[in-house]
Amino acid sequence: MEEKDFLKAIKEYIGALEELGVSFIYLPDELKIAEESKREIINREKIEELREKVKKLEKKIDKEKLLKNLREELGNCKRCKLHAGRNNIVFGEGNPEAKLMFVGEGPGRDEDIQGRPFVGRAGKLLDKMIAAMGLKREDVYIANVVKCRPPNNRNPEPDEVAICSPFLIKQIEIIDPAVIICLGAVSAQFLLNTKINVSKLRGIVHKYKRSNLIVTYHPAYLLRNPSQKKNAWEDLQMAMKLLGLKIPKKK
């Protein structure tokens, strides 16, 4: 039985029980069915708990399907000139149920080779930033404004952003994160529709549709300018507060 059919069967079973006025179910021990002392009772609270779990699983399955469909829509994209120099499209990856989403500008050399976002030196630093927040890479979702590597890692040009960015917008709509962290000027200026530089955009909680939006420096910039890591950590702490994450005390 497929997972979707299994979930449907559980929902129908719970509904039938409620219609019959059943308020609890005996679940016998697998080895000693007759032993009353070893039977668990599931009351209405347990039924509701099960119902919520089913809803969450259905929601996750729906998001995974929507992201898969979006990737199929992107296809072997040749909508803009960036396709000519790429090895792989870098769609994005992570938890479709993520409360936190990172948005960069575009793939670099390592990302283009592997077809995954943030896997080079900057990606390793991003992993450390995520870990510092008390999270794992698989807890978040990571994407870029453009899905193909710009030549020599230059910034995406306006026409490239205009053509590719609708896929990022759809990714954000599907994931519906509580917080978006923009890594660098390209993503921040695009999502906030501004030309203000990062130094003036950071330190503020912005809004993008239903999400709170934090701006910080791109990990590649931090590698070149390590003195800005302190400011970047302050930005991450802003996001942590919004997400209800515990901020470690200074040693």
N, C-alpha and C positions, 0 to 999 in steps of 0.2 A: 504493500500500500504506500502510495506517495505521501510525503509529509503534509501536503495541502489537504488530501483526502482524509488523513488521520485527524487533523485538526477539526475538519468539518464534522467528522463522526463524534468527536469529543463534545463539540458544541451541541449537536443534536441529542446526545445522551444526557447532558446536563439539563437541557430544556425539557426533555421527557420526564426526568426525575422531578423537576419543579412542578410540572403540570399535575403530576400524581400526588403532590403534597409531601414528597420525601424531603425531610430536613437533615437526614444523615445517612451515611452508608457504612456498613461494616466491611472492612477489608481484612479477610482472614489471613493468618500467617500461612505462608506457602507450605510449610512442613506439618503444621499441627492445626488443621482447620477447626477441629472441635474445641480447642482450648480458648475459652472466652477471654481469659486474662491476656492473651496475646493478640487480641483484635484491636485494630485502630478504628477510631470513629472520625469520620469526616463530617463536620457540621456545615451549616450554611456559609460560615466564614471561609471554610476550606474550599467550598464550591466556588465562591466568588474569587478566591485567590487563584484557583485553577482557571476560571474564566478570564482573569486579567492576564495570566501567563499565555493563554491561547491568543488573546488579542495582540499581545506583544510579538508573539511568534508570527502571527499573520501579517502584522505591520512590517516586520523585518523582511519577511518573504516578499511582500509587495515592493518594498524599497529596492531589494536586490534585483527583482525583475525589472523595475523601472530603470535602474542604472544599466542593467544588461541591454535593455531595449535602446537606451540612449547611446550606448557604445556601438550597437549595431547600426543606429542611425548615422553616427559619425563615419562608420565604415572605413574604407581606405581613402581617407579624405584628401581631396585635391582642390579644396575650395579657395585656398590662397597660395601665394608663391612659396611659403615655407615648406610645402610638401616636397619641393624639388631637392632639398638637401638633407632630408631626414633619413634615419634608419628605421626608427620606430615611432609610432604615435604614443604619447604618454598621456593616457586618459585620466588617470587618478586612481587612488586606492585607499582602502581603509574600511572602517566600520560604518555600514550604511545607517546605523542608529546612533552615530556619534553626536555627542553634545558639543564637541569642539571640532572646528574645521580650520585647517591652515590653507591659505591661498598664496601661491607664489606667482612669479611672472611667466616663466616658460622653462622647458627642459634644458639642461646643460649637456655636456658631452657624455658623461656617464649615464645620465637618464635616457638620452637618445639611444645609447647602445643597449641598455637593459629594458627599456620600455616602462620604467617605473619612476615615479617622482622622488626627488631628493634622496639619491643613493650615493652621490659623490662625497667630496669633503664637506660641502655645505650640508648635505643630507646627514652626515654623521653628527655634525654640530646640532642640527635640528633634533635628532634622536636624543641628544643629551639635554636639550631644552625641554623636550617632552617628558623625559625622565625626571628632570628637576621639578616638574609640576606634579609629580606623583602618578604619572600616566605611562602607558606603553603605546608604541606606534599603532598597535592594532586597536587601541581605544578611540583613535581619532580618524578623521578623513583628511587626505592631502590631495590637492589639485593645483592646477596652474591656470592662468588666464588664457594662454595659448597652449596647444597640445603638441606642437612640433618645435624643434630646436631652431631658434634664430641663428643665422650665420655668425660664427665667432662669439657666440653668447651675447650679442647685442640686445638691447631692449626691443621688444616687439613694436612694430610700427603701427600707426593708427588704423590703417586698412586691415592689417592682420588681426588686430584686437577686435575690430568691428565684425569681422567674419567669424572668428573662432569663439568669442566670448559668450554667445548664446548657449553654448554647451556647458560652460561654467555656471551660468545663471540657472540652467535646468538642474545641474548637480546640486546647487545650493537649495533649490526648491524641493528636491526629492529628499535630501538629507535633513533639511530644516534644523540646522544646528542652533543651539542656544547662543553660542559665541563663535564668531569668525575672527581669526587672527590673520591680518594681511601682512605678508612678509615682503617689505620693500615698497617702493613708490608705485610701480606699475599696477599692482593689484589694488593698493589703497586708493590711488587716484581714479582707477576705473570704477570700483564699487561705490566710491563716495562722490563720483562725478566732479572732481576738483583737480586743480593743478598745484595745490599747496604741497610743499615738500614734507617728507616723513618727519623731520625734526619738529615741525609745527603740528602735525596730525597726531603724533604719539602723545601718551599721557592723558588722553580723553576717551571716554566711552561714546562711540558713535553708534548709529543705528543703520542697519541695512535690512529693510523689510521687517521680518519678524525677529531678526537676530541682533544681538549686541555685537559691535565690531570694534576690535582693538587693532591699532597700527603699531608695528615695530620694525626693526631693521631686518633686512634679509640676512640669513646666515652667511652668505658669501661676503657681504659687506662686513659682518662682524669678524670674519677671518682676516680681513684686511685692516680692520679697525677694532682690535680687541678692547680698547678703552671704552667702547660703547656697549660692552656686554652688561655692564651694571644697569644701564638704562633699559636694555632689552629685558633684563630680569624683572625690573619694575613693571614693565608692560605685561609680562607673563603673570605677575602677581595680581594685576588688575583683572586679568581673565580668570584667574583662579578664584578670586573673590566672587565674581559673577557666577561661577560654576559651583560654588560652595565647597571648594577644595581647601584642604588644610595647608596653610603656608608654614613652612619650616621656620623655627626660631633661629635667630642668628647665634652662631657659636662664639 
